[in-house]
Amino acid sequence: MKNNRLLKRLLLMTIFTSQLFIVHIAFCGVLMSSDIAKGQNESNTHMSLDEITISLEKQNIPLKEAFDLIHNETGLTFAYINSKTPLNKRVSITANNSSLKEVLLNLSKDANLSFRRVNNRIQVSKKTKDTEHFIEEIINFQTRKVTGTVLDANGQSIPGVNVILEGTSTGSVTDLDGNYIIEVPVEGARLMFSSIGYVNQVINVSNNSIVDVILQEDITALDEIVVTALGIKRQEREIGYAVSEVDGDEVARATVTNPIDALQGKAPGVQINTTSGGTFGASRITLRGNATFGKNTQPIFIIDGVIMENDIAGGWGNQIKNLNPDDFETVSILKGAAATALYGSRALHGVVLITTKSGKEGKGLGVTVSETFGVRKVYRGPDFQNEFGYGPVAGMFSNDVTNGRPDGDKHDNQQFAYYEQVGGQWVPSLQHNMSEENAASWGPRLLGQDYIDYDGSMATWDPQPNNYVDMFETGNINNFNVAVDGGGERSTFRVSYSNFMDKGVNPRNDFYKNSISVKGTNELVKNVATVGASMLYTNAQMSNPPSWAMRGEWFHDGFPRSYNLDKWRNNYKDVDGGVPYPTGSSKYMYTKKSATWFQVYENWEDRIENTLLVNAFMDFNIAKGLKANIKANVNQYSWRQENKRDATSLDRLSNASYYLGHGQRFQTTFSGHLTYENDISDKFSFNVLLGAETWTTESSYNNASTRRGFKVRQWYNLKNSFESPNTYGGYGGNKVINSVYSYLNFKFWNTLFLSVTGRNDWSSALVYPDGTGNNSYFYPSASLSWVVNESINLPESIFAKLRLSYAMVGNDTDPYNLSTGFVTQNFNEEPTMALYKFENSTAVSPNLRPEIKRSFETGFNVRFMNGRAGIDLSYYLDNTIDQIIPLSVPSESGISRQLINAGNLQNQGIEIMIDGTPVQTTNFAWDLGFAFTHNRDKIIDLYPGVTEVILYGNPSDAGAGTATYAYVGGDYGVLSTYEGYKYYEGTNTNNHDLPVLSQRNNWSVAYMNGRQNMDSLVRGGNMQPDWYGSINTALRFKGFRLQALFDMSFGGDISSGDYRYGLHQGVLQGSVENRDEKSGGIVWVSEGMGNNYLGKEYQDGYIPGGVFPDGTVISFKDRDGNTLKQNDVGGMSYQQAYDNGLVEPTHYSGYMYRWTSASTGTPIMGWHESSWVVLRELSLSYDFPSSLLNNTFINSASLSLVGRDLGFIYNSLPDHINPAITNNYAGNAQQYGSAPFIRSITFGLKFTF
Amino acid sequence: MKKSIIILLGLMVFVGCDSNYDEINTDPNVINNPPLEAVFTYVEKRLGDYKGSEWYWDNHQFMLWAQYVSGDDGNANDINNLQPRGGKYSVYYTDILSHLVEIRKQIDMLPDNDRVYYKKLIALTYILQVYQGVRVSDLYGSIPYDEAALGRREGKLDPVYDTQTNLINTWLSELKSAISILDENQEASIDMSEADFIYNGDWDKWVKCANAIKLRIALRLENQNLDLTKSIINEVVADGRLFESMDDEFTYHISDNWRGTTGASMDWKGRLWASKPMVDFMKKNIDPRLRIFYEPNGYHRATIDAINADPIADIPPVIDTINDNQVLYTTADGEDILGYRFIGAPVDRNDPDKNDYAYIENPSAVGANATQISKFNQRLLLNVSKNYGDGTGLGAFVDVFISEAEVDFMIAEFILKGYITGEDAEEWYNNGIRASIRTFNFIGEKGMLDFKISGVSYPYLPLSPAETDAYLTKPDIQFDGANDLEKVYVQQHINLYRTPDEGWILSLRTGYPKFGSTILARGYVDSPDLKFPRRMPTPDPGDLNRANWNAANQEQGLSELDETPETLNSQRLWWDLNNPTIGEGN
């Protein structure tokens, strides 16, 4: 929901200090009146309406003309708000010396009006259900003073409220403390209080001399001010496209490191995917789908006019995390091209526009202090099985009698893999295998058996149900902010300091941020020139983002379900303090995951980032309506990163490493514009802007790392490099974009608004090194907004607005993409050797053009019941053409890709927002809101002869194995792999279309083989959700507010690596069946099939669903290897072959292992719909009423208790896998890295003085 | 106020006509005219350092198929399933041809005098691209060549696939022209002594290399166009410049600090062991190369003593200390390495004695858990610093692309077949064996292939000429007039151990090693034997060139999407059409 109270107040403050008393003329619709009463009928002012008589005979004239005629006859003046009075409605007057009252009553019936006369003015308003065709009269010339205070619902004073004596032009305005004084008639006076964004209120003064008023916020009028492109504030009614605005305080309240996460579920059309990147890892945000095939389809962020790139980033996140939400006034989300067309190239994917808080003129000093603290906790992982402990799959055991296992146990995983003799007894032992990779939990049931642990100590074979969740620590969040703001008559300032700390749940994954912001304005020459400047400096220090590879270890490739976390987490070092792996001293040589613990607790990666945003402007009033503005801003972003890695080699030196890197990015914008505003008449006004801008970015980096280990143990310094350090460095890409832009806004009757914009960019990135290039591009937009209810006759309680827009946005490409050449290849082994090679295998087409996005949008906003309920719907159709993409070309051409213009990617969608207040009483209210988005990205066209493009991933990659594709005529984000299994097409036609089974004889398993079909691409689901949305509800009681936000997404598919490998290693609940008789396995005595032992009983039998390929012969052998029989099972399903006694059951663990493995499995089994509903936020807040604080130095105080990410109400992924994806690349549908489920609870206090 | 308007207007004017955009957008991190000889160096380097993925995927299979190694727990019945391909095919186009074509394009744009200066560099570019082209086409058949790698300069994205007959004609003429350019006497010619780390700009050696490549081509033509085979051989013999010493060999020795391609071990799909046929042959004839190809097991004295002292452990049956105990060699420390220290794993997955073998890999264990079967020497093949059994890993990785021994054995083969007359096959053959052992010794010494097994360190022990002399007297080695050609094939097979794709091609071309041979026998893997792929399908080039790809496959009679071993075995490439069945001999 939009909540712009603070902004509105700020705006009003300006108006107030401008000493414009009749401000409503400019801002709340024009209060029209006919000419001042003329002298000839002066006497009428002392007569009642019954006494005044007129004679008039007019048929079918416009209402306005009727008023004018009566005015001419009687000298009485009609006052009305033209937007609410049907002035063009045809009426008839037939008066032959009739009383005016009679005439007015007839008019009232004809035009559905009611009239109220005060002295010589007749106020016209639309008749409501409650009013009669009523004419009220007050004729009184004695006056007296009335004073009072105007407050909002929260008890805050409202400055700048217009107080009008109804029926007159007498008015006053409240001061900074909301106080007013007005002269009113002694009797019968009624005061109308009006202010932008509040419902007008009319109060009978009666005999009171003090009239205090509480104004309710107006949510019907769309007179709200929203921040649009270039930071221009416009009334919502004027805007021909959808804008979503989030209150800055709402972002701050979430207390998250990355402000993007706080936007989740706040607005339709905004899709956010969290990643498994840890505390400060970046999330993926897309607005209205993916406009291009590129890796980054995320919106840019603009903070008070300073552009902040929203880069693709790994575990360290990007610059966005350095913003300080405490400073946010509002966050506007500009989604469509019409909204962003003025921003040019960088806004192709949308803009998140942040306006920071300012000081307020003439207010004196205000201090705001807030403190938020809380905890983060991992509350669950996926569903693990806790019945079976460590052990390899059937068929993988050693056959060796010397390990204490009798001959023939090779496939028997009811037993331990290895036994040791202790005092003549064979005891299970884990002390036997030096390989670190022993995560599989395909071993014996956990029944409390005694066994010898990795280090030779005795232990019992017990489940360790929490050994995943316990790996994480309780995180701490703390945010302290103090802001001082104020202003004199001609200046304002605000200074804010924040200290933010987030100690993540991953050990030593911490984030500390200190930010200072200063903002000020000064009116240099009164009413002529104003200067202003703002500065934000942030220093952030962060450490140890968890690599998803390592989290993969924790979850499934790390340790088995019997692993005693506390024992080994605290006991991972060898006697010399180093890593035992691979071959340490005998006591530690078998300990598992010691290298992982060493990495987690001993190695160190940290990063320091500094962000400096500086912004300065000057405003000039040149002539009436003509203004100029000059702006300059700088975004400097620098970082230092340091990685320390101890050796895992036995010499403790040769693979230790140290890395030190620095980089910086420096961006500047200089811009200026002229605006001219002309209110030609009430019917028509316009304003125009002409602007120009130059934007530059440059970046460079350098880093060095040790080579071939260290000379001295654990001295982390480049000087300790065994050989001369590796050094790297260079320019990261410099770019200049120069632009001119313009807009022209027309306003008709304050109900129809047309806005036309145009912008031309000249980008350096589209210039070839020889100076040629198609680097100039122009793009226009037009948008139309029509306030329907003020134009046609609708019930008074309905507000309706229609909007329509069409726009284009152009885009360039990354710097240096057009500049290719050769680079030297560093050959560390022979540093003096000169080697030159092509920079990369991408060639550039010689005639690249700019990318163009065309965007059509229409929608409406209707509010009912005086604004208590409303619906806002948008439909959009975007086409991005001429995309600059690196087209994959046949490698036989010597290049892998060619940079070309291609494609027509269409995004089409509907956004719906419904909100209402089902219950509202004086003290209690219940708010309810829904947001819904359906978006489809579709590929209309690619490149002649090309039907598909890979968006992300590699379809042949055996590990992850899933790529996403876009197909011409199809969707964006189709899950695809070459590792799909084959379907039977053989002689037995009854079994066609069942998967073909592979038989691994020495394992005695049959399984569907994902590597059988490697030349045919299998397409699966689609990563785009069918829809996503949120439900937001709040209960308000006096100062209390209880709010809940549910956030949901339905229908998108992902490829879950965690599910695949979790089954592979037997750690997930989904792998628990069929392992022994108790868990449903078939018990059988082997007849010697494959490598099973003749006569041995097994319990883990399973019948896979699939068909043996033609010609499959199953051999049965005795223990000496002599063939007993051979059964032809070709063309039969496993079940058929089993039913006919031709095969034995397959070992379930081997089946599961092979079907999911990287070498024989298929990623298809990890493809699942990812639909979810999350309780994203639950908060309880309390604002102390001002009455309580009246006698203190505190102006306001509030408390809040906020729970974030409280839980999944629904998660369609099997075994409760966390749907977080691996990184924020567009097109990435891969889930991996076992992000834990983390919730946070924070408590916040906020005071203003 | 006026000032502000002026500033604004000024800004607007300035905005539209920025003139240094090209400067801003020129990447300072790249150069456009690199020293061409340094681009050539890059290609030479690339010829060796891309091979990590080739060992991991392709060679992993050829080693198994040619039976240089054997799988864990016996060969699996899916060892004939084609794995993904390493970089050989794609690197050829995107890294090798693309740069060689670019070198020539850049030379083309030079003034006449400078073009002459670079002429010999152009000759070298052809030798490299033919050498690698043969390797690619051997496995893939028709491949783009004439129109290949023109994407960057000419935008050619749909090169046609040249048939093997066209390729061979093109290659022969390119080699011929390269040789004649290298023979030209030019006063002002580029000096490649620094940039060319293979032959240091010695044009004569490059001619020898070109001749060796011509002989490889001649071999592949034998069963399709014998006349051409003979004429190539005669051309080479007439020229007479053949590899005569180690210095002549086409050797990739880029740096004494280069340890080889890093990457995962070849054991990724289950462990690999020395194969029984190879180990048995080499043990029987005390082939000194045994100890560099494979590693001994952990059954030294201390292990045997420990087992004897252990009441429950027993010496496993495959360690036959009674009968298998001839001295293979004596280490520098004076330890006699006896026959049972090298055990090969059976290749027959149904070997009746298979259960006697314990596939235990435990390089540090002493006693019953010690490694029983010989591992293949990972540091010889992949990376000298591969951490196995705790070697120092400080040696240099040397890759011999074409060895003198390979040429010698080819000549011996041609003499025996009567294609060359007036030469003594046995002399070439014996010289080949000497050259092979000498070259492997060089690789071993450069690589410092020491290792440690079961607690005992073994410094690299050179393969001595005395051992070679003794080897040459063994009946399996010596010419006897009956099986001479087979002996040449067997020695070539052993010599190609480190280039297993060539070793596999020898099996395809000759049918040797042969099942049931009394010399070095190929073993059946299964009953009936598995069908092994004789080719690899060219990758689907994607939409832009699929038509040409379809046409090439159709012309060769190959099904495109079928990777089943049976299909890859039965559908042969042109050069392979008339070759014998694997293991059936001629």
Interface residues (C-beta under 8 A of the other chain):
Chain A: S398 N399 D400 T402 Q421 V528 A529 P582 T583 M618 F620 I622 A628 I630 F670 S671 G672 H673 L674 L690 A692 E693 T694 G730 Y731 N734 K735 V736 N738 S739 V740 N760 W762 S764 A765 L766 V767 Y768 P769 D770 G771 G773 N775 P815 Y816 L818 S819 T820 G821 F822 V823 T824 Q825 F827 E829 E830 M833 A834 L835 Y836 K837 F838 E839 S841 A843 S845 S888 V889 P890 S891 E892 S893 G894 I895 S896 Q898 G945 V946 T947 E948 S956 A958 S998 Q999 R1000 N1001 N1002 R1011 M1014 D1015 S1016 D1120 G1121 N1122 S1159
Chain B: M1 S4 I5 I7 L8 L11 M12 F14 V15 G16 D18 Y21 D22 I24 N25 T26 D27 P28 N29 V30 I31 N32 P34 P35 A38 V39 T41 Y42 K45 R46 D73 G74 A76 N77 D78 N81 P84 S90 Y93 T94 D95 L97 S98 H99 V101 E102 I143 P144 A148 A149 L150 G151 R152 G155 K156 L157 D158 P159 A195 F197 I254 S255 N257 W258 R259 W268 K269 I312 A313 R349 N350 D351 P352 K354 N355 A358 I360 S364 A368 N369 N387 P537 P539 D540 P541 G542 D543 L544 N545 E560 L561 D562 E563
